[in-house]
Structure formats: C-alpha cells, structure tokens
Amino acid sequence: MSANVKYTNEPLGDLRVIPDFLPPPQDLVFQDEGVKVTIALSKRSVEFFKGEAQKHHTQYQRMIRRLLDVYAEHHMRSRRTRVSGSHSKLSGKGAA
C-alpha cells in the first residue's frame, strides 16, 4: 500500500442517489431463544471443537450449538417427510 494515488478533478458523469436498501443493524442480529444447559462432553470432542474454533476465529460453544441446530433441523425435516409420506401411502391404500 505504498503506491501513491493521484486524484484528478474530473467530472464523474451522470450520478444518482440510491435509496438505502440495507436493513438496520438491529435486524441483522440473529435472535434465537437460548436455553442454558449443563452437559458433560468427552475431552476429545471439546478439544476438537476448540481447535476448529481457533482456526476459524469463533467460539467453540457456538460451533457445537450450530451443529446441534443443524442436526435437529435435519431430523425434524425428515420426520415431517416420513409422516406426510406415510399419510399419502395410507390414502393410496384406501383408494384402491
């Protein structure tokens, strides 16, 4: 960044103001209801997450929380699919 920038006083052309389309900062904060729990994890797991968190400049607890959220969402989604899938199979049997 030692290169000097040379500014000139030239016309910029046809400019227009763009309305602010970005959400306010308070709308960018991920608000999820948290529940404090006490859990005993294996030393091996905690060391793994601490190492990964350090590599990615984040908190290991946040990584574990996100992993559990993804796991739960995946299984809730598959449960809904199984329930709706079995319902349609039952409907098919009744129609035959």
C-alpha distances in whole Angstrom, upper triangle without the diagonal:
4,6,8,10,14,16,19,23,24,26,25,28,30,29,31,30,30,33,31,32,30,33,33,31,34,35,32,34,36,39,42,45,44,47,47,49,49,49,49,47,47,45,44,43,41,39,38,37,35,33,32,31,29,27,26,26,29,32,35,38,36,36,39,40,38,40,43,43,42,45,47,46,47,50,51,50,52,55,55,55,58,60,60,60,63,65,64,66,69,69,70,72,74,74,76
4,6,9,13,15,19,22,24,27,26,29,32,31,33,33,33,35,34,35,33,36,36,34,38,39,36,37,39,43,45,48,48,51,50,52,53,52,53,50,50,48,47,46,44,42,41,40,38,36,35,34,32,30,30,29,32,36,38,41,39,39,43,44,42,44,47,46,46,49,51,50,50,54,55,54,56,59,59,59,62,64,63,64,67,68,68,70,73,73,73,76,78,78,79
4,6,10,13,16,20,21,24,23,26,29,28,31,31,32,34,33,34,33,36,36,35,38,39,36,38,40,44,46,49,49,52,52,54,55,55,55,52,53,50,49,48,46,44,43,42,40,38,37,36,34,32,32,31,34,38,40,43,41,41,45,45,43,45,48,48,47,50,52,51,51,55,56,54,56,59,59,59,62,64,64,64,67,68,68,70,73,73,73,76,78,78,79
4,6,10,13,16,18,21,21,24,27,27,29,30,30,33,32,34,33,36,36,35,39,39,37,39,41,45,47,50,50,54,54,56,57,57,57,55,55,53,52,50,49,47,46,44,43,41,40,39,37,35,34,33,36,40,43,45,43,43,47,47,45,47,50,49,49,52,54,52,53,57,57,56,58,61,61,61,64,66,65,66,69,70,70,72,74,74,75,78,79,79,81
4,6,10,13,15,18,17,21,24,23,25,26,27,30,29,31,30,33,34,33,37,37,35,37,40,43,46,49,49,53,53,55,56,56,57,55,55,54,52,51,49,48,46,45,43,42,40,39,37,36,34,33,36,40,43,45,42,43,46,47,44,47,50,48,48,51,53,51,52,56,56,55,57,60,59,59,62,64,63,64,68,68,68,70,73,72,73,76,78,77,79
4,7,10,12,15,16,19,22,22,25,26,27,30,30,32,32,35,35,35,39,39,37,40,42,46,49,52,52,56,56,58,60,60,61,58,59,57,56,54,53,51,50,48,47,45,44,42,41,39,38,37,40,43,46,48,46,46,50,50,48,50,53,51,51,54,56,54,55,58,59,57,60,63,62,62,65,67,66,66,70,71,70,72,75,75,75,78,80,79,81
4,7,9,12,12,16,19,19,22,23,24,27,28,30,30,33,33,33,37,38,36,39,41,44,48,51,52,55,56,58,60,60,61,59,60,58,57,55,53,52,51,49,48,46,45,43,42,40,38,38,40,43,46,48,46,46,50,50,47,50,53,51,50,54,55,53,54,58,58,57,59,62,61,61,64,66,65,66,69,70,69,71,74,73,74,77,79,78,80
4,6,9,11,14,17,18,21,22,25,28,29,31,31,35,35,35,39,40,38,41,44,47,50,53,54,58,58,61,63,63,64,62,63,61,60,58,57,56,54,52,51,50,48,46,45,43,42,41,43,46,50,51,48,49,53,52,50,52,55,53,53,56,58,55,56,60,60,58,61,64,63,63,66,68,66,67,71,71,70,73,75,75,75,79,80,79,81
4,7,9,12,15,16,19,21,23,26,28,30,31,34,35,35,39,39,38,41,44,47,50,53,55,58,59,62,64,64,65,64,65,63,62,60,58,58,56,54,53,52,50,48,47,46,44,43,45,48,51,53,50,50,54,53,51,54,56,54,54,57,59,56,57,61,61,59,62,65,63,63,67,68,67,68,71,71,71,73,76,75,76,79,80,79,81
4,6,9,13,13,17,19,22,25,27,29,30,34,34,35,39,39,38,41,44,47,50,53,55,58,60,62,64,64,66,64,65,64,62,60,59,58,56,54,53,52,50,48,48,46,44,43,45,48,52,53,50,50,54,53,51,53,56,54,53,57,58,55,56,60,60,58,61,63,62,62,65,67,65,66,70,70,69,71,74,73,74,77,78,77,79
4,6,9,10,14,16,19,23,24,27,28,32,33,34,38,38,37,40,43,46,49,52,54,57,59,61,64,64,66,64,65,64,63,60,59,58,57,54,54,53,50,49,48,47,44,44,45,48,52,53,50,50,54,53,50,53,55,53,52,56,57,54,55,59,58,56,59,62,60,60,64,65,63,64,68,68,67,70,72,71,71,75,76,75,77
4,7,7,11,13,16,19,21,23,25,28,30,31,35,34,33,37,39,42,45,49,50,54,55,58,60,61,62,60,62,61,59,57,56,55,53,51,50,50,47,46,45,44,41,41,42,45,48,49,46,47,50,49,47,49,52,49,48,52,53,50,52,55,55,53,55,58,56,56,60,61,59,61,64,64,63,66,68,67,68,71,72,71,73
4,6,10,13,15,19,21,23,25,29,30,32,36,35,34,38,40,43,46,50,51,55,57,59,62,62,64,62,63,62,61,59,57,57,55,53,52,52,49,47,47,46,43,43,44,47,50,51,48,48,52,51,48,50,53,50,49,53,54,51,52,55,55,53,55,58,56,56,60,61,59,60,63,63,62,65,67,66,67,70,71,70,72
4,7,10,13,16,19,21,23,27,29,31,34,33,33,36,39,41,45,48,50,54,56,58,61,61,63,61,63,62,61,58,57,57,55,52,52,52,49,47,48,46,43,43,44,47,50,51,47,47,51,50,47,49,52,49,48,52,52,49,50,54,53,51,54,56,54,54,58,59,57,58,61,61,60,63,65,64,64,68,69,67,69
4,7,10,13,16,18,20,24,25,27,30,30,29,33,35,38,41,45,47,50,52,55,57,58,60,58,60,59,58,55,54,54,52,50,50,49,46,45,45,43,40,40,41,44,47,47,44,45,48,46,44,47,49,46,45,49,49,47,48,51,50,48,51,54,52,52,56,56,54,56,59,59,58,61,63,62,63,66,67,66,68
4,6,10,13,15,17,21,22,25,28,27,27,31,33,35,39,42,44,48,50,53,55,56,58,57,59,58,57,54,53,53,51,49,49,48,46,44,44,43,40,39,40,43,45,46,42,43,46,45,42,45,47,44,43,47,47,44,46,49,48,46,49,51,49,49,53,54,52,53,57,56,55,58,61,59,60,64,64,63,66
4,6,9,12,14,18,19,21,24,24,24,27,30,32,36,39,41,45,47,50,52,53,56,54,56,56,55,52,51,51,49,46,46,46,44,41,42,41,38,37,37,40,43,43,40,41,44,42,40,43,44,41,41,45,45,42,44,47,46,44,47,49,47,48,51,52,50,52,55,55,54,57,59,58,59,62,63,62,64
4,6,8,11,14,16,19,22,21,21,24,27,29,32,36,38,42,44,47,49,50,52,51,53,53,52,49,48,48,46,43,44,44,41,39,40,39,35,35,35,37,40,40,37,38,41,39,36,39,41,38,37,41,41,38,40,43,42,40,44,46,44,44,48,48,46,48,51,51,50,53,55,54,55,59,59,58,61
4,6,9,12,14,17,19,18,19,22,25,27,30,33,36,39,42,45,47,48,51,50,52,52,51,48,47,48,46,43,43,43,41,38,39,39,35,34,34,36,39,39,35,37,39,37,35,38,39,36,36,40,40,37,39,42,40,39,42,44,42,42,46,46,45,47,50,49,49,52,54,52,54,57,57,57,59
4,6,8,10,13,15,14,15,19,21,23,27,30,32,36,38,41,44,45,47,46,49,49,48,45,43,44,43,39,39,40,37,35,36,35,32,31,30,33,36,35,32,33,36,34,32,35,36,33,33,37,37,34,36,39,38,36,40,42,40,41,44,44,43,45,48,48,47,51,52,51,53,56,56,56,59
4,7,9,12,15,13,13,17,19,21,24,27,30,34,36,39,42,43,45,44,46,46,46,42,41,42,40,37,38,38,35,33,34,34,30,30,29,31,34,33,30,31,34,31,29,32,33,30,30,34,34,31,33,36,34,33,36,38,36,37,40,41,39,41,44,44,44,47,49,48,49,52,53,52,55
4,7,9,11,10,10,13,16,18,21,25,27,31,33,36,38,39,42,41,43,43,42,39,38,39,37,34,34,35,32,30,31,30,27,26,25,27,30,30,26,27,30,28,26,29,30,27,27,31,31,29,31,34,32,31,35,36,35,36,39,40,38,40,44,43,43,46,48,47,49,52,52,52,55
4,6,8,6,7,11,13,15,18,21,24,27,30,33,36,37,39,39,41,41,41,38,36,38,36,33,33,34,31,29,30,30,26,26,24,26,29,28,24,26,28,26,24,27,28,25,26,29,29,27,29,32,30,29,33,34,33,34,38,38,37,39,42,41,42,45,46,46,47,50,51,51,54
4,6,6,7,10,13,14,18,21,23,27,29,32,35,36,39,38,41,41,41,38,36,37,36,32,33,34,31,28,30,30,27,25,24,25,28,27,24,26,29,26,24,28,29,26,27,31,30,28,31,33,32,31,35,36,35,36,40,40,39,41,44,44,44,47,49,48,50,53,53,53,56
4,5,5,7,11,12,16,19,21,24,26,29,32,33,36,35,38,38,38,34,33,34,33,29,29,31,28,25,26,27,23,22,20,22,25,24,21,23,26,23,22,26,27,24,25,29,28,27,29,32,31,31,34,36,34,36,39,39,39,41,44,44,44,47,49,49,50,53,54,54,57
4,5,6,9,10,13,16,18,21,23,27,30,31,34,34,37,37,37,34,32,34,33,29,29,31,29,25,27,28,25,23,21,22,24,23,20,23,25,22,21,25,25,23,24,28,27,25,28,31,29,29,33,34,33,35,38,38,37,40,42,42,43,46,47,47,49,52,52,53,55
4,6,8,9,13,15,18,22,24,27,30,31,34,34,37,37,37,34,32,34,33,29,29,31,29,26,28,28,25,23,21,22,25,23,20,22,24,21,20,24,24,21,22,26,25,23,26,28,27,26,30,31,30,32,35,35,34,37,39,39,40,43,44,44,46,48,49,49,52
4,6,9,12,15,17,21,23,26,29,30,32,32,34,34,34,31,29,31,30,26,26,28,25,22,24,25,21,20,18,19,22,21,17,19,22,19,17,21,22,19,20,24,23,22,24,27,26,26,29,30,29,31,34,34,34,36,39,39,40,42,44,44,46,48,49,49,52
4,6,9,12,14,18,19,22,25,26,29,29,31,32,32,28,27,28,27,24,24,26,24,20,22,23,20,19,16,17,19,18,15,17,19,16,15,19,20,17,19,22,22,20,23,26,25,25,28,30,29,31,34,34,34,36,39,39,40,42,44,44,46,48,49,50,52
4,6,10,11,15,17,20,23,24,27,26,29,29,29,26,25,27,25,22,22,24,22,19,22,23,19,18,15,16,18,16,12,15,16,13,12,16,16,14,15,19,18,17,20,22,21,21,25,26,25,27,30,30,30,33,35,35,36,39,40,41,43,45,46,46,49
4,7,9,13,15,18,21,23,26,26,29,30,30,27,25,28,27,23,24,26,24,21,24,25,22,21,18,17,19,16,14,16,17,14,13,17,17,14,16,19,18,17,20,22,20,21,25,25,25,27,30,30,30,33,35,35,36,39,40,40,42,44,45,46,49
4,6,10,13,15,19,20,23,23,26,28,28,24,23,26,25,22,23,25,23,21,24,25,22,21,18,17,18,15,12,15,15,11,11,15,14,11,14,16,15,14,18,19,17,19,22,22,22,25,27,27,28,30,32,32,34,36,37,38,40,42,42,44,46
4,7,10,13,17,18,22,22,26,27,28,25,23,27,26,23,24,27,25,22,25,27,24,24,20,18,19,15,14,16,16,12,13,16,14,12,15,17,15,15,19,20,18,20,23,23,23,26,27,27,28,31,32,32,34,37,37,38,40,42,43,44,47
4,7,9,13,15,18,19,23,24,25,22,20,23,23,20,21,24,23,20,23,25,23,22,18,16,16,12,11,14,13,10,12,15,13,11,15,16,15,16,19,20,19,21,24,23,24,27,28,28,30,32,33,34,36,38,39,40,42,44,44,46,48
4,6,10,12,16,17,21,23,24,21,20,23,23,20,21,25,24,21,24,27,25,24,20,17,17,13,13,16,14,11,14,15,13,13,16,17,15,17,20,20,19,22,24,23,24,27,28,28,30,32,33,34,36,38,38,40,42,43,44,46,48
4,7,10,13,15,19,20,22,19,18,21,22,19,19,23,23,20,23,26,24,23,19,16,15,12,13,15,13,11,15,16,14,14,18,18,17,19,22,22,21,24,27,26,27,30,31,31,33,35,36,37,39,41,41,43,45,46,47,49,51
4,6,10,12,16,18,20,17,16,19,20,18,19,22,22,20,23,26,25,24,20,17,15,12,14,16,13,11,15,16,13,14,18,17,16,19,22,21,21,24,26,25,27,30,30,30,33,34,35,36,39,40,40,42,44,45,46,48,50
4,7,10,13,15,18,16,14,18,19,17,18,21,22,20,23,26,25,24,21,17,15,12,15,16,13,13,17,17,15,17,20,19,18,21,24,23,23,27,28,27,29,32,32,32,35,37,37,38,41,42,42,44,47,47,48,51,52
4,6,10,12,14,12,11,15,16,15,16,19,20,19,22,24,24,24,20,17,14,12,14,15,12,12,16,15,13,16,18,17,17,20,22,21,22,25,26,26,28,30,30,31,34,35,35,37,40,40,41,43,45,46,47,49,51
4,7,9,12,10,10,13,15,14,15,18,19,19,21,24,24,24,21,18,15,13,16,16,13,14,17,16,15,18,20,19,19,23,24,23,24,27,28,28,30,32,32,33,36,37,37,39,42,42,43,45,47,47,49,51,53
4,6,8,7,7,10,11,11,12,15,16,16,19,21,21,22,19,16,13,12,15,14,11,13,16,14,13,17,18,17,18,21,22,22,24,26,26,27,30,31,31,32,35,36,36,39,41,41,42,45,46,47,48,51,52
4,5,5,6,9,10,11,12,14,16,17,18,20,21,22,20,17,14,14,17,16,13,16,18,16,16,19,20,19,20,24,24,23,26,28,28,29,32,33,33,34,37,37,38,40,42,42,44,46,47,48,50,52,53
4,6,5,6,9,10,10,12,14,15,16,18,20,21,19,16,13,14,17,16,14,17,19,17,18,21,22,21,23,26,26,26,29,31,31,32,35,36,36,38,40,41,41,44,46,46,47,50,51,51,53,55,56
4,6,5,6,9,10,11,12,14,16,17,19,20,19,17,13,14,17,15,13,17,18,16,17,21,21,20,22,25,25,25,28,30,29,31,34,34,34,37,39,39,40,42,44,44,46,48,49,50,52,54,55
4,5,5,6,9,10,11,12,14,16,17,18,16,14,10,11,14,12,10,13,15,12,13,17,17,16,19,21,21,22,24,26,26,27,30,31,31,33,36,36,37,39,41,41,43,45,46,47,49,51,52
4,5,5,6,9,10,10,12,14,15,16,14,11,8,9,12,11,9,12,14,13,14,17,18,18,20,22,23,24,26,28,28,29,32,33,34,35,38,38,39,41,43,44,45,48,49,50,52,53,55
4,6,5,6,9,10,11,12,14,15,14,12,9,12,14,12,12,15,17,15,17,20,21,20,23,25,25,26,29,30,31,32,35,36,36,38,40,41,42,44,46,46,48,50,51,52,54,56,57
4,6,5,6,9,10,11,12,14,13,12,9,12,13,11,11,14,15,13,15,18,18,18,21,23,23,24,27,28,28,30,32,33,34,36,38,38,39,42,43,44,46,48,48,50,52,53,54
4,5,5,6,8,10,10,12,10,9,5,8,10,7,7,11,12,11,13,16,16,16,19,21,21,22,25,26,27,28,30,31,32,34,36,37,38,40,42,42,44,46,47,49,51,52,53
4,6,5,6,9,10,10,9,8,5,8,10,9,10,13,14,14,16,18,19,20,22,24,24,26,28,29,30,32,34,35,36,38,40,40,42,44,45,46,48,50,51,52,54,56,57
4,5,5,6,9,10,10,10,8,12,13,11,12,16,16,15,18,20,20,21,24,25,25,27,29,30,31,33,35,36,37,39,41,41,43,45,46,47,49,51,52,53,55,57,58
4,5,5,6,8,9,9,7,11,11,9,11,14,13,13,16,18,17,18,21,22,22,25,27,27,28,31,32,33,34,37,38,38,40,42,43,44,46,48,49,50,53,54,55
4,5,5,6,5,6,5,9,9,7,10,12,12,13,15,17,17,19,21,22,23,25,27,28,29,31,32,33,35,37,38,39,41,43,44,45,47,49,49,51,53,54,56
4,5,5,6,8,8,12,12,11,13,16,16,16,19,21,21,22,25,26,26,29,30,31,33,35,36,37,39,41,42,43,44,46,48,49,51,52,53,55,57,58,59
4,6,8,10,10,14,14,12,15,17,16,17,20,21,21,22,25,26,26,29,30,31,32,34,36,36,38,40,41,42,44,46,47,48,50,52,52,54,56,57,58
4,6,9,10,13,12,10,13,15,14,15,18,19,18,21,23,23,24,27,28,28,30,32,34,34,36,38,39,40,42,44,44,46,48,49,50,52,54,55,56
4,7,9,12,11,11,14,16,15,16,19,20,20,22,25,25,26,29,30,30,32,34,35,36,38,40,41,42,44,46,47,48,50,51,52,54,56,57,59
4,7,9,7,8,11,12,12,14,16,17,17,20,22,22,23,26,27,28,30,31,33,34,36,37,38,39,42,43,44,46,48,49,50,52,54,55,56
4,5,5,7,9,10,11,13,15,16,17,19,20,21,23,25,26,27,29,31,32,33,35,36,38,39,41,42,44,45,47,48,50,51,53,54,56
4,5,5,6,9,10,11,12,14,15,17,18,20,21,23,24,26,27,29,30,32,33,35,36,37,39,41,42,43,45,47,48,49,51,53,54
4,5,5,6,9,10,11,12,14,15,16,18,20,21,22,24,26,27,28,30,32,33,35,36,37,39,41,42,43,45,46,48,49,51,53
4,5,5,6,9,10,10,12,14,15,16,18,20,21,22,24,26,27,28,30,31,33,34,36,37,39,40,42,43,45,46,48,49,51
4,5,5,6,9,10,11,12,14,15,16,18,20,21,23,24,26,27,29,30,32,33,34,36,38,39,41,42,43,45,47,48,50
4,5,5,6,9,10,11,12,14,15,17,18,20,21,22,24,26,27,28,30,31,33,35,36,37,39,41,42,43,45,47,48
4,5,5,6,9,10,11,12,14,16,16,18,20,21,22,24,26,27,28,30,31,33,35,36,37,39,41,42,43,45,47
4,5,5,6,9,10,10,12,14,15,16,18,20,21,22,24,26,27,28,30,31,33,34,36,37,39,41,42,43,45
4,5,5,6,9,10,11,12,14,15,17,18,20,21,23,24,26,27,28,30,32,33,35,36,37,39,41,42,44
4,5,5,6,8,10,11,12,14,15,16,18,20,21,22,24,25,27,28,30,31,33,35,36,37,39,41,42
4,5,5,6,9,10,10,12,14,15,16,18,20,21,22,24,26,27,29,30,31,33,34,36,38,39,41
4,6,5,6,9,10,11,12,14,15,16,18,20,21,22,24,26,27,28,30,32,33,35,36,37,39
4,6,5,6,9,10,11,12,14,16,17,18,20,21,22,24,26,27,29,30,32,33,35,36,38
4,5,5,6,8,10,10,12,14,15,16,18,20,21,22,24,25,27,29,30,31,33,35,36
4,6,5,6,9,10,11,12,14,15,16,18,20,21,23,24,26,27,29,30,32,33,35
4,6,5,6,9,10,11,12,14,16,16,18,20,21,22,24,26,27,29,30,32,33
4,5,5,6,9,10,10,12,14,15,16,18,20,21,22,24,25,27,28,30,32
4,6,5,6,9,10,11,12,14,15,16,18,20,21,23,24,26,27,29,31
4,5,5,6,9,10,11,12,14,15,17,18,20,21,23,24,26,27,29
4,5,5,6,9,10,10,12,14,15,16,18,20,21,22,24,26,27
4,5,5,6,9,10,10,12,14,15,16,18,20,21,23,24,26
4,5,5,6,8,10,11,12,14,15,17,18,20,21,23,25
4,5,5,6,8,10,11,12,14,15,16,18,20,21,23
4,6,5,6,8,10,10,12,14,15,16,18,20,21
4,5,5,6,9,10,11,12,14,16,17,19,20
4,6,5,6,9,10,11,12,14,15,17,19
4,5,5,6,9,10,11,13,15,16,17
4,5,5,6,9,10,11,12,14,16
4,5,5,6,9,10,11,12,15
4,5,5,6,9,10,11,13
4,5,5,6,9,10,11
4,5,5,6,9,10
4,5,5,6,9
4,5,5,6
4,5,5
4,6
4
